[in-house]
């Protein structure tokens, strides 16, 4: 069970880093588009909303990964 949760944590951290990198690159692209004169209507990033989503999804990850781990540790190899 510890291995499954460790794998989840590492994959989650890697996904977060990729997401931050894509967001940083996307911000640069948006700045260049806006500087070129194209107008965007009411671009607003709601940080609290994204933080809440991140907390909820990061909290659901261990739960969704722990359920099969607990099931397999109780049943052993005889369960299907």
PyMOL Python script that loads the backbone (N, CA, C, O; Angstrom):
from pymol import cmd

cmd.read_pdbstr("""\
ATOM      1  N   UNK A   1       0.824  -1.187   0.000  1.00  0.00           N
ATOM      2  CA  UNK A   1       0.000   0.000   0.000  1.00  0.00           C
ATOM      3  C   UNK A   1       0.869   1.252   0.000  1.00  0.00           C
ATOM      4  O   UNK A   1       0.529   2.244  -0.644  1.00  0.00           O
ATOM      5  N   UNK A   2       1.970   1.211   0.706  1.00  0.00           N
ATOM      6  CA  UNK A   2       2.866   2.369   0.748  1.00  0.00           C
ATOM      7  C   UNK A   2       3.444   2.657  -0.636  1.00  0.00           C
ATOM      8  O   UNK A   2       3.646   3.816  -0.998  1.00  0.00           O
ATOM      9  N   UNK A   3       3.710   1.602  -1.409  1.00  0.00           N
ATOM     10  CA  UNK A   3       4.261   1.798  -2.748  1.00  0.00           C
ATOM     11  C   UNK A   3       3.252   2.500  -3.653  1.00  0.00           C
ATOM     12  O   UNK A   3       3.626   3.389  -4.418  1.00  0.00           O
ATOM     13  N   UNK A   4       1.997   2.119  -3.579  1.00  0.00           N
ATOM     14  CA  UNK A   4       0.975   2.741  -4.425  1.00  0.00           C
ATOM     15  C   UNK A   4       0.823   4.216  -4.079  1.00  0.00           C
ATOM     16  O   UNK A   4       0.744   5.061  -4.971  1.00  0.00           O
ATOM     17  N   UNK A   5       0.782   4.526  -2.798  1.00  0.00           N
ATOM     18  CA  UNK A   5       0.640   5.927  -2.394  1.00  0.00           C
ATOM     19  C   UNK A   5       1.884   6.740  -2.749  1.00  0.00           C
ATOM     20  O   UNK A   5       1.783   7.915  -3.104  1.00  0.00           O
ATOM     21  N   UNK A   6       3.068   6.106  -2.650  1.00  0.00           N
ATOM     22  CA  UNK A   6       4.303   6.800  -3.038  1.00  0.00           C
ATOM     23  C   UNK A   6       4.307   7.083  -4.528  1.00  0.00           C
ATOM     24  O   UNK A   6       4.688   8.174  -4.954  1.00  0.00           O
ATOM     25  N   UNK A   7       3.884   6.106  -5.328  1.00  0.00           N
ATOM     26  CA  UNK A   7       3.809   6.321  -6.774  1.00  0.00           C
ATOM     27  C   UNK A   7       2.827   7.436  -7.099  1.00  0.00           C
ATOM     28  O   UNK A   7       3.096   8.277  -7.956  1.00  0.00           O
ATOM     29  N   UNK A   8       1.675   7.443  -6.406  1.00  0.00           N
ATOM     30  CA  UNK A   8       0.704   8.497  -6.648  1.00  0.00           C
ATOM     31  C   UNK A   8       1.304   9.863  -6.333  1.00  0.00           C
ATOM     32  O   UNK A   8       1.121  10.817  -7.089  1.00  0.00           O
ATOM     33  N   UNK A   9       2.016   9.953  -5.220  1.00  0.00           N
ATOM     34  CA  UNK A   9       2.601  11.226  -4.817  1.00  0.00           C
ATOM     35  C   UNK A   9       3.625  11.706  -5.838  1.00  0.00           C
ATOM     36  O   UNK A   9       3.646  12.889  -6.180  1.00  0.00           O
ATOM     37  N   UNK A  10       4.465  10.815  -6.326  1.00  0.00           N
ATOM     38  CA  UNK A  10       5.468  11.200  -7.328  1.00  0.00           C
ATOM     39  C   UNK A  10       4.815  11.609  -8.641  1.00  0.00           C
ATOM     40  O   UNK A  10       5.212  12.606  -9.242  1.00  0.00           O
ATOM     41  N   UNK A  11       3.820  10.852  -9.092  1.00  0.00           N
ATOM     42  CA  UNK A  11       3.129  11.214 -10.336  1.00  0.00           C
ATOM     43  C   UNK A  11       2.372  12.530 -10.191  1.00  0.00           C
ATOM     44  O   UNK A  11       2.319  13.334 -11.121  1.00  0.00           O
ATOM     45  N   UNK A  12       1.796  12.737  -9.031  1.00  0.00           N
ATOM     46  CA  UNK A  12       1.086  13.988  -8.786  1.00  0.00           C
ATOM     47  C   UNK A  12       2.041  15.179  -8.805  1.00  0.00           C
ATOM     48  O   UNK A  12       1.729  16.222  -9.380  1.00  0.00           O
ATOM     49  N   UNK A  13       3.195  15.020  -8.181  1.00  0.00           N
ATOM     50  CA  UNK A  13       4.183  16.100  -8.169  1.00  0.00           C
ATOM     51  C   UNK A  13       4.695  16.376  -9.583  1.00  0.00           C
ATOM     52  O   UNK A  13       4.867  17.534  -9.964  1.00  0.00           O
ATOM     53  N   UNK A  14       4.937  15.320 -10.364  1.00  0.00           N
ATOM     54  CA  UNK A  14       5.400  15.508 -11.746  1.00  0.00           C
ATOM     55  C   UNK A  14       4.337  16.205 -12.575  1.00  0.00           C
ATOM     56  O   UNK A  14       4.651  17.099 -13.361  1.00  0.00           O
ATOM     57  N   UNK A  15       3.079  15.808 -12.409  1.00  0.00           N
ATOM     58  CA  UNK A  15       1.992  16.461 -13.133  1.00  0.00           C
ATOM     59  C   UNK A  15       1.838  17.927 -12.753  1.00  0.00           C
ATOM     60  O   UNK A  15       1.551  18.772 -13.601  1.00  0.00           O
ATOM     61  N   UNK A  16       2.031  18.219 -11.485  1.00  0.00           N
ATOM     62  CA  UNK A  16       1.953  19.607 -11.029  1.00  0.00           C
ATOM     63  C   UNK A  16       3.060  20.444 -11.665  1.00  0.00           C
ATOM     64  O   UNK A  16       2.817  21.563 -12.116  1.00  0.00           O
ATOM     65  N   UNK A  17       4.266  19.904 -11.698  1.00  0.00           N
ATOM     66  CA  UNK A  17       5.382  20.635 -12.318  1.00  0.00           C
ATOM     67  C   UNK A  17       5.142  20.879 -13.803  1.00  0.00           C
ATOM     68  O   UNK A  17       5.427  21.965 -14.309  1.00  0.00           O
ATOM     69  N   UNK A  18       4.620  19.878 -14.501  1.00  0.00           N
ATOM     70  CA  UNK A  18       4.306  20.056 -15.921  1.00  0.00           C
ATOM     71  C   UNK A  18       3.219  21.112 -16.088  1.00  0.00           C
ATOM     72  O   UNK A  18       3.302  21.950 -16.986  1.00  0.00           O
ATOM     73  N   UNK A  19       2.210  21.078 -15.237  1.00  0.00           N
ATOM     74  CA  UNK A  19       1.138  22.067 -15.306  1.00  0.00           C
ATOM     75  C   UNK A  19       1.631  23.484 -15.065  1.00  0.00           C
ATOM     76  O   UNK A  19       1.199  24.419 -15.740  1.00  0.00           O
ATOM     77  N   UNK A  20       2.530  23.647 -14.108  1.00  0.00           N
ATOM     78  CA  UNK A  20       3.087  24.977 -13.839  1.00  0.00           C
ATOM     79  C   UNK A  20       3.928  25.445 -15.027  1.00  0.00           C
ATOM     80  O   UNK A  20       3.880  26.620 -15.393  1.00  0.00           O
ATOM     81  N   UNK A  21       4.692  24.542 -15.626  1.00  0.00           N
ATOM     82  CA  UNK A  21       5.508  24.911 -16.790  1.00  0.00           C
ATOM     83  C   UNK A  21       4.625  25.337 -17.961  1.00  0.00           C
ATOM     84  O   UNK A  21       4.911  26.334 -18.623  1.00  0.00           O
ATOM     85  N   UNK A  22       3.557  24.589 -18.218  1.00  0.00           N
ATOM     86  CA  UNK A  22       2.643  24.945 -19.310  1.00  0.00           C
ATOM     87  C   UNK A  22       1.964  26.280 -19.016  1.00  0.00           C
ATOM     88  O   UNK A  22       1.776  27.087 -19.925  1.00  0.00           O
ATOM     89  N   UNK A  23       1.599  26.519 -17.770  1.00  0.00           N
ATOM     90  CA  UNK A  23       0.972  27.788 -17.404  1.00  0.00           C
ATOM     91  C   UNK A  23       1.935  28.956 -17.612  1.00  0.00           C
ATOM     92  O   UNK A  23       1.537  30.018 -18.090  1.00  0.00           O
ATOM     93  N   UNK A  24       3.199  28.755 -17.251  1.00  0.00           N
ATOM     94  CA  UNK A  24       4.180  29.823 -17.447  1.00  0.00           C
ATOM     95  C   UNK A  24       4.385  30.128 -18.931  1.00  0.00           C
ATOM     96  O   UNK A  24       4.462  31.290 -19.332  1.00  0.00           O
ATOM     97  N   UNK A  25       4.470  29.081 -19.733  1.00  0.00           N
ATOM     98  CA  UNK A  25       4.619  29.293 -21.174  1.00  0.00           C
ATOM     99  C   UNK A  25       3.366  29.934 -21.758  1.00  0.00           C
ATOM    100  O   UNK A  25       3.459  30.815 -22.613  1.00  0.00           O
ATOM    101  N   UNK A  26       2.211  29.501 -21.307  1.00  0.00           N
ATOM    102  CA  UNK A  26       0.962  30.070 -21.795  1.00  0.00           C
ATOM    103  C   UNK A  26       0.814  31.530 -21.424  1.00  0.00           C
ATOM    104  O   UNK A  26       0.259  32.310 -22.198  1.00  0.00           O
ATOM    105  N   UNK A  27       1.299  31.912 -20.258  1.00  0.00           N
ATOM    106  CA  UNK A  27       1.244  33.313 -19.846  1.00  0.00           C
ATOM    107  C   UNK A  27       2.087  34.168 -20.775  1.00  0.00           C
ATOM    108  O   UNK A  27       1.674  35.258 -21.173  1.00  0.00           O
ATOM    109  N   UNK A  28       3.270  33.672 -21.121  1.00  0.00           N
ATOM    110  CA  UNK A  28       4.130  34.405 -22.054  1.00  0.00           C
ATOM    111  C   UNK A  28       3.473  34.578 -23.416  1.00  0.00           C
ATOM    112  O   UNK A  28       3.573  35.641 -24.030  1.00  0.00           O
ATOM    113  N   UNK A  29       2.806  33.537 -23.884  1.00  0.00           N
ATOM    114  CA  UNK A  29       2.109  33.615 -25.171  1.00  0.00           C
ATOM    115  C   UNK A  29       0.975  34.633 -25.093  1.00  0.00           C
ATOM    116  O   UNK A  29       0.801  35.435 -26.011  1.00  0.00           O
ATOM    117  N   UNK A  30       0.213  34.611 -24.023  1.00  0.00           N
ATOM    118  CA  UNK A  30      -0.879  35.569 -23.872  1.00  0.00           C
ATOM    119  C   UNK A  30      -0.370  37.007 -23.825  1.00  0.00           C
ATOM    120  O   UNK A  30      -0.981  37.905 -24.403  1.00  0.00           O
ATOM    121  N   UNK A  31       0.746  37.222 -23.138  1.00  0.00           N
ATOM    122  CA  UNK A  31       1.308  38.574 -23.068  1.00  0.00           C
ATOM    123  C   UNK A  31       1.717  39.047 -24.454  1.00  0.00           C
ATOM    124  O   UNK A  31       1.480  40.200 -24.814  1.00  0.00           O
ATOM    125  N   UNK A  32       2.334  38.155 -25.240  1.00  0.00           N
ATOM    126  CA  UNK A  32       2.732  38.541 -26.603  1.00  0.00           C
ATOM    127  C   UNK A  32       1.517  38.817 -27.488  1.00  0.00           C
ATOM    128  O   UNK A  32       1.549  39.734 -28.309  1.00  0.00           O
ATOM    129  N   UNK A  33       0.459  38.044 -27.333  1.00  0.00           N
ATOM    130  CA  UNK A  33      -0.754  38.274 -28.117  1.00  0.00           C
ATOM    131  C   UNK A  33      -1.377  39.610 -27.741  1.00  0.00           C
ATOM    132  O   UNK A  33      -1.812  40.367 -28.609  1.00  0.00           O
ATOM    133  N   UNK A  34      -1.418  39.896 -26.440  1.00  0.00           N
ATOM    134  CA  UNK A  34      -2.001  41.158 -26.000  1.00  0.00           C
ATOM    135  C   UNK A  34      -1.155  42.346 -26.439  1.00  0.00           C
ATOM    136  O   UNK A  34      -1.697  43.402 -26.766  1.00  0.00           O
ATOM    137  N   UNK A  35       0.165  42.190 -26.452  1.00  0.00           N
ATOM    138  CA  UNK A  35       1.048  43.274 -26.881  1.00  0.00           C
ATOM    139  C   UNK A  35       0.926  43.531 -28.379  1.00  0.00           C
ATOM    140  O   UNK A  35       1.219  44.633 -28.842  1.00  0.00           O
ATOM    141  N   UNK A  36       0.500  42.532 -29.137  1.00  0.00           N
ATOM    142  CA  UNK A  36       0.380  42.709 -30.581  1.00  0.00           C
ATOM    143  C   UNK A  36      -0.857  43.509 -30.965  1.00  0.00           C
ATOM    144  O   UNK A  36      -1.019  43.869 -32.131  1.00  0.00           O
ATOM    145  N   UNK A  37      -1.723  43.792 -30.013  1.00  0.00           N
ATOM    146  CA  UNK A  37      -2.883  44.626 -30.294  1.00  0.00           C
ATOM    147  C   UNK A  37      -4.199  43.879 -30.302  1.00  0.00           C
ATOM    148  O   UNK A  37      -5.258  44.505 -30.352  1.00  0.00           O
ATOM    149  N   UNK A  38      -4.164  42.584 -30.257  1.00  0.00           N
ATOM    150  CA  UNK A  38      -5.420  41.836 -30.177  1.00  0.00           C
ATOM    151  C   UNK A  38      -6.008  42.016 -28.784  1.00  0.00           C
ATOM    152  O   UNK A  38      -5.296  41.947 -27.782  1.00  0.00           O
ATOM    153  N   UNK A  39      -7.279  42.242 -28.735  1.00  0.00           N
ATOM    154  CA  UNK A  39      -7.918  42.520 -27.447  1.00  0.00           C
ATOM    155  C   UNK A  39      -8.605  41.278 -26.898  1.00  0.00           C
ATOM    156  O   UNK A  39      -9.211  40.501 -27.636  1.00  0.00           O
ATOM    157  N   UNK A  40      -8.499  41.117 -25.626  1.00  0.00           N
ATOM    158  CA  UNK A  40      -9.236  40.082 -24.915  1.00  0.00           C
ATOM    159  C   UNK A  40     -10.230  40.773 -24.005  1.00  0.00           C
ATOM    160  O   UNK A  40      -9.922  41.806 -23.411  1.00  0.00           O
ATOM    161  N   UNK A  41     -11.393  40.219 -23.898  1.00  0.00           N
ATOM    162  CA  UNK A  41     -12.425  40.794 -23.052  1.00  0.00           C
ATOM    163  C   UNK A  41     -12.355  40.178 -21.654  1.00  0.00           C
ATOM    164  O   UNK A  41     -12.536  38.971 -21.496  1.00  0.00           O
ATOM    165  N   UNK A  42     -12.105  40.967 -20.690  1.00  0.00           N
ATOM    166  CA  UNK A  42     -12.200  40.582 -19.277  1.00  0.00           C
ATOM    167  C   UNK A  42     -11.475  39.278 -18.931  1.00  0.00           C
ATOM    168  O   UNK A  42     -12.101  38.319 -18.479  1.00  0.00           O
ATOM    169  N   UNK A  43     -10.179  39.247 -19.141  1.00  0.00           N
ATOM    170  CA  UNK A  43      -9.401  38.094 -18.698  1.00  0.00           C
ATOM    171  C   UNK A  43      -9.149  38.263 -17.212  1.00  0.00           C
ATOM    172  O   UNK A  43      -8.568  39.256 -16.776  1.00  0.00           O
ATOM    173  N   UNK A  44      -9.589  37.291 -16.447  1.00  0.00           N
ATOM    174  CA  UNK A  44      -9.414  37.370 -15.003  1.00  0.00           C
ATOM    175  C   UNK A  44      -9.102  35.976 -14.477  1.00  0.00           C
ATOM    176  O   UNK A  44      -9.840  35.023 -14.728  1.00  0.00           O
ATOM    177  N   UNK A  45      -8.013  35.871 -13.752  1.00  0.00           N
ATOM    178  CA  UNK A  45      -7.637  34.604 -13.154  1.00  0.00           C
ATOM    179  C   UNK A  45      -8.067  34.649 -11.701  1.00  0.00           C
ATOM    180  O   UNK A  45      -7.639  35.518 -10.942  1.00  0.00           O
ATOM    181  N   UNK A  46      -8.896  33.731 -11.330  1.00  0.00           N
ATOM    182  CA  UNK A  46      -9.413  33.684  -9.968  1.00  0.00           C
ATOM    183  C   UNK A  46      -8.579  32.680  -9.168  1.00  0.00           C
ATOM    184  O   UNK A  46      -8.826  31.475  -9.203  1.00  0.00           O
ATOM    185  N   UNK A  47      -7.606  33.198  -8.462  1.00  0.00           N
ATOM    186  CA  UNK A  47      -6.661  32.361  -7.741  1.00  0.00           C
ATOM    187  C   UNK A  47      -7.292  31.500  -6.666  1.00  0.00           C
ATOM    188  O   UNK A  47      -6.901  30.347  -6.485  1.00  0.00           O
ATOM    189  N   UNK A  48      -8.267  32.046  -5.948  1.00  0.00           N
ATOM    190  CA  UNK A  48      -8.906  31.263  -4.883  1.00  0.00           C
ATOM    191  C   UNK A  48      -9.656  30.071  -5.447  1.00  0.00           C
ATOM    192  O   UNK A  48      -9.673  28.998  -4.844  1.00  0.00           O
ATOM    193  N   UNK A  49     -10.275  30.260  -6.601  1.00  0.00           N
ATOM    194  CA  UNK A  49     -11.018  29.166  -7.224  1.00  0.00           C
ATOM    195  C   UNK A  49     -10.066  28.044  -7.645  1.00  0.00           C
ATOM    196  O   UNK A  49     -10.349  26.866  -7.427  1.00  0.00           O
ATOM    197  N   UNK A  50      -8.939  28.417  -8.248  1.00  0.00           N
ATOM    198  CA  UNK A  50      -7.970  27.404  -8.668  1.00  0.00           C
ATOM    199  C   UNK A  50      -7.301  26.734  -7.472  1.00  0.00           C
ATOM    200  O   UNK A  50      -6.999  25.542  -7.520  1.00  0.00           O
ATOM    201  N   UNK A  51      -7.072  27.478  -6.419  1.00  0.00           N
ATOM    202  CA  UNK A  51      -6.479  26.892  -5.210  1.00  0.00           C
ATOM    203  C   UNK A  51      -7.429  25.877  -4.584  1.00  0.00           C
ATOM    204  O   UNK A  51      -6.996  24.813  -4.141  1.00  0.00           O
ATOM    205  N   UNK A  52      -8.717  26.197  -4.544  1.00  0.00           N
ATOM    206  CA  UNK A  52      -9.699  25.261  -4.005  1.00  0.00           C
ATOM    207  C   UNK A  52      -9.739  23.983  -4.835  1.00  0.00           C
ATOM    208  O   UNK A  52      -9.775  22.883  -4.284  1.00  0.00           O
ATOM    209  N   UNK A  53      -9.732  24.125  -6.157  1.00  0.00           N
ATOM    210  CA  UNK A  53      -9.731  22.942  -7.021  1.00  0.00           C
ATOM    211  C   UNK A  53      -8.490  22.092  -6.782  1.00  0.00           C
ATOM    212  O   UNK A  53      -8.575  20.866  -6.718  1.00  0.00           O
ATOM    213  N   UNK A  54      -7.348  22.737  -6.650  1.00  0.00           N
ATOM    214  CA  UNK A  54      -6.103  21.996  -6.430  1.00  0.00           C
ATOM    215  C   UNK A  54      -6.159  21.231  -5.112  1.00  0.00           C
ATOM    216  O   UNK A  54      -5.741  20.075  -5.051  1.00  0.00           O
ATOM    217  N   UNK A  55      -6.666  21.857  -4.068  1.00  0.00           N
ATOM    218  CA  UNK A  55      -6.750  21.196  -2.761  1.00  0.00           C
ATOM    219  C   UNK A  55      -7.709  20.009  -2.839  1.00  0.00           C
ATOM    220  O   UNK A  55      -7.411  18.936  -2.315  1.00  0.00           O
ATOM    221  N   UNK A  56      -8.849  20.196  -3.485  1.00  0.00           N
ATOM    222  CA  UNK A  56      -9.827  19.112  -3.582  1.00  0.00           C
ATOM    223  C   UNK A  56      -9.251  17.947  -4.379  1.00  0.00           C
ATOM    224  O   UNK A  56      -9.356  16.797  -3.951  1.00  0.00           O
ATOM    225  N   UNK A  57      -8.643  18.228  -5.533  1.00  0.00           N
ATOM    226  CA  UNK A  57      -8.123  17.139  -6.366  1.00  0.00           C
ATOM    227  C   UNK A  57      -6.933  16.463  -5.718  1.00  0.00           C
ATOM    228  O   UNK A  57      -6.792  15.244  -5.812  1.00  0.00           O
ATOM    229  N   UNK A  58      -6.073  17.230  -5.061  1.00  0.00           N
ATOM    230  CA  UNK A  58      -4.937  16.615  -4.371  1.00  0.00           C
ATOM    231  C   UNK A  58      -5.406  15.800  -3.172  1.00  0.00           C
ATOM    232  O   UNK A  58      -4.755  14.826  -2.797  1.00  0.00           O
ATOM    233  N   UNK A  59      -6.516  16.182  -2.574  1.00  0.00           N
ATOM    234  CA  UNK A  59      -7.052  15.417  -1.463  1.00  0.00           C
ATOM    235  C   UNK A  59      -7.758  14.146  -1.911  1.00  0.00           C
ATOM    236  O   UNK A  59      -7.751  13.148  -1.191  1.00  0.00           O
ATOM    237  N   UNK A  60      -8.372  14.172  -3.097  1.00  0.00           N
ATOM    238  CA  UNK A  60      -9.065  12.991  -3.597  1.00  0.00           C
ATOM    239  C   UNK A  60      -8.100  11.947  -4.144  1.00  0.00           C
ATOM    240  O   UNK A  60      -8.445  10.767  -4.203  1.00  0.00           O
ATOM    241  N   UNK A  61      -6.915  12.349  -4.539  1.00  0.00           N
ATOM    242  CA  UNK A  61      -5.939  11.418  -5.093  1.00  0.00           C
ATOM    243  C   UNK A  61      -5.562  10.297  -4.151  1.00  0.00           C
ATOM    244  O   UNK A  61      -5.658   9.130  -4.530  1.00  0.00           O
ATOM    245  N   UNK A  62      -5.137  10.605  -2.934  1.00  0.00           N
ATOM    246  CA  UNK A  62      -4.785   9.518  -2.014  1.00  0.00           C
ATOM    247  C   UNK A  62      -5.970   8.613  -1.689  1.00  0.00           C
ATOM    248  O   UNK A  62      -5.806   7.404  -1.521  1.00  0.00           O
ATOM    249  N   UNK A  63      -7.155   9.195  -1.602  1.00  0.00           N
ATOM    250  CA  UNK A  63      -8.337   8.388  -1.282  1.00  0.00           C
ATOM    251  C   UNK A  63      -8.615   7.411  -2.420  1.00  0.00           C
ATOM    252  O   UNK A  63      -8.839   6.224  -2.179  1.00  0.00           O
ATOM    253  N   UNK A  64      -8.603   7.906  -3.662  1.00  0.00           N
ATOM    254  CA  UNK A  64      -8.911   7.036  -4.790  1.00  0.00           C
ATOM    255  C   UNK A  64      -7.821   6.000  -5.020  1.00  0.00           C
ATOM    256  O   UNK A  64      -8.097   4.940  -5.581  1.00  0.00           O
ATOM    257  N   UNK A  65      -6.605   6.277  -4.607  1.00  0.00           N
ATOM    258  CA  UNK A  65      -5.533   5.296  -4.747  1.00  0.00           C
ATOM    259  C   UNK A  65      -5.460   4.359  -3.550  1.00  0.00           C
ATOM    260  O   UNK A  65      -4.942   3.249  -3.678  1.00  0.00           O
ATOM    261  N   UNK A  66      -5.951   4.764  -2.416  1.00  0.00           N
ATOM    262  CA  UNK A  66      -5.897   3.915  -1.231  1.00  0.00           C
ATOM    263  C   UNK A  66      -6.947   2.818  -1.269  1.00  0.00           C
ATOM    264  O   UNK A  66      -6.728   1.739  -0.718  1.00  0.00           O
ATOM    265  N   UNK A  67      -8.073   3.068  -1.903  1.00  0.00           N
ATOM    266  CA  UNK A  67      -9.147   2.073  -1.938  1.00  0.00           C
ATOM    267  C   UNK A  67      -8.684   0.764  -2.585  1.00  0.00           C
ATOM    268  O   UNK A  67      -8.854  -0.291  -1.974  1.00  0.00           O
ATOM    269  N   UNK A  68      -8.100   0.783  -3.803  1.00  0.00           N
ATOM    270  CA  UNK A  68      -7.633  -0.486  -4.363  1.00  0.00           C
ATOM    271  C   UNK A  68      -6.478  -1.086  -3.573  1.00  0.00           C
ATOM    272  O   UNK A  68      -6.340  -2.307  -3.505  1.00  0.00           O
ATOM    273  N   UNK A  69      -5.647  -0.236  -2.976  1.00  0.00           N
ATOM    274  CA  UNK A  69      -4.523  -0.756  -2.194  1.00  0.00           C
ATOM    275  C   UNK A  69      -5.022  -1.507  -0.965  1.00  0.00           C
ATOM    276  O   UNK A  69      -4.514  -2.583  -0.650  1.00  0.00           O
ATOM    277  N   UNK A  70      -6.002  -0.956  -0.275  1.00  0.00           N
ATOM    278  CA  UNK A  70      -6.567  -1.615   0.898  1.00  0.00           C
ATOM    279  C   UNK A  70      -7.268  -2.902   0.472  1.00  0.00           C
ATOM    280  O   UNK A  70      -7.137  -3.930   1.136  1.00  0.00           O
ATOM    281  N   UNK A  71      -7.999  -2.851  -0.616  1.00  0.00           N
ATOM    282  CA  UNK A  71      -8.709  -4.033  -1.109  1.00  0.00           C
ATOM    283  C   UNK A  71      -7.730  -5.157  -1.429  1.00  0.00           C
ATOM    284  O   UNK A  71      -7.943  -6.304  -1.035  1.00  0.00           O
ATOM    285  N   UNK A  72      -6.658  -4.828  -2.143  1.00  0.00           N
ATOM    286  CA  UNK A  72      -5.696  -5.872  -2.517  1.00  0.00           C
ATOM    287  C   UNK A  72      -4.924  -6.382  -1.309  1.00  0.00           C
ATOM    288  O   UNK A  72      -4.542  -7.552  -1.286  1.00  0.00           O
ATOM    289  N   UNK A  73      -4.683  -5.552  -0.313  1.00  0.00           N
ATOM    290  CA  UNK A  73      -3.960  -6.026   0.862  1.00  0.00           C
ATOM    291  C   UNK A  73      -4.830  -6.937   1.734  1.00  0.00           C
ATOM    292  O   UNK A  73      -4.307  -7.811   2.426  1.00  0.00           O
ATOM    293  N   UNK A  74      -6.132  -6.744   1.706  1.00  0.00           N
ATOM    294  CA  UNK A  74      -7.035  -7.605   2.481  1.00  0.00           C
ATOM    295  C   UNK A  74      -7.303  -8.922   1.778  1.00  0.00           C
ATOM    296  O   UNK A  74      -7.393  -9.966   2.425  1.00  0.00           O
ATOM    297  N   UNK A  75      -7.432  -8.884   0.466  1.00  0.00           N
ATOM    298  CA  UNK A  75      -7.792 -10.085  -0.276  1.00  0.00           C
ATOM    299  C   UNK A  75      -6.598 -10.927  -0.665  1.00  0.00           C
ATOM    300  O   UNK A  75      -6.721 -12.145  -0.796  1.00  0.00           O
ATOM    301  N   UNK A  76      -5.470 -10.321  -0.850  1.00  0.00           N
ATOM    302  CA  UNK A  76      -4.316 -11.065  -1.346  1.00  0.00           C
ATOM    303  C   UNK A  76      -4.474 -11.315  -2.833  1.00  0.00           C
ATOM    304  O   UNK A  76      -5.058 -10.489  -3.535  1.00  0.00           O
ATOM    305  N   UNK A  77      -3.976 -12.420  -3.324  1.00  0.00           N
ATOM    306  CA  UNK A  77      -4.044 -12.697  -4.750  1.00  0.00           C
ATOM    307  C   UNK A  77      -5.285 -13.495  -5.132  1.00  0.00           C
ATOM    308  O   UNK A  77      -5.495 -13.765  -6.315  1.00  0.00           O
ATOM    309  N   UNK A  78      -6.114 -13.880  -4.158  1.00  0.00           N
ATOM    310  CA  UNK A  78      -7.283 -14.703  -4.450  1.00  0.00           C
ATOM    311  C   UNK A  78      -8.511 -13.945  -4.880  1.00  0.00           C
ATOM    312  O   UNK A  78      -9.471 -14.573  -5.327  1.00  0.00           O
ATOM    313  N   UNK A  79      -8.541 -12.615  -4.771  1.00  0.00           N
ATOM    314  CA  UNK A  79      -9.722 -11.821  -5.116  1.00  0.00           C
ATOM    315  C   UNK A  79      -9.662 -11.411  -6.585  1.00  0.00           C
ATOM    316  O   UNK A  79      -8.590 -11.234  -7.163  1.00  0.00           O
ATOM    317  N   UNK A  80     -10.847 -11.267  -7.162  1.00  0.00           N
ATOM    318  CA  UNK A  80     -10.929 -10.785  -8.544  1.00  0.00           C
ATOM    319  C   UNK A  80     -11.869  -9.642  -8.635  1.00  0.00           C
ATOM    320  O   UNK A  80     -12.074  -9.096  -9.720  1.00  0.00           O
TER     321      UNK A  80
END
""", "prot")
cmd.dss("prot")
cmd.show_as("cartoon", "prot")
cmd.util.cbc("prot")
cmd.orient("prot")
